[in-house]
């Protein structure tokens, strides 16, 4: 669940990422955005799982991927953003990242 601890961690991740950007004399930050439709049912549970998946992929991309809810109706549109200093990491890991997200969307969550 999103809370103050996660917010502080996200701020620290961004500071560390841009410190790395400056220290490595990088002149380009690569970004990749994509949208996914998420069913309304059990949305809150899926968001928690998205948080876990994003945390897992922080090591792959150099910073934790972010997501935002764009539309909210019978279906929910969620936008994901990947930042990295190495564009090859997007090509290598984004399909796996999206596949992990789809597994959550398509799973039947048991209570």
Secondary structure, 3 states (H helix, E strand, C coil): CCCHHHHHHHHHHHHHHHHHHHHCCCCCCEEEEEEEEEECCCHHHHHHHHHHHHHHHHHHHCCCCEEEEEEECCEEEEEEEEEECCHHHHHHHHHHHHHHHHHHHHCCCCC
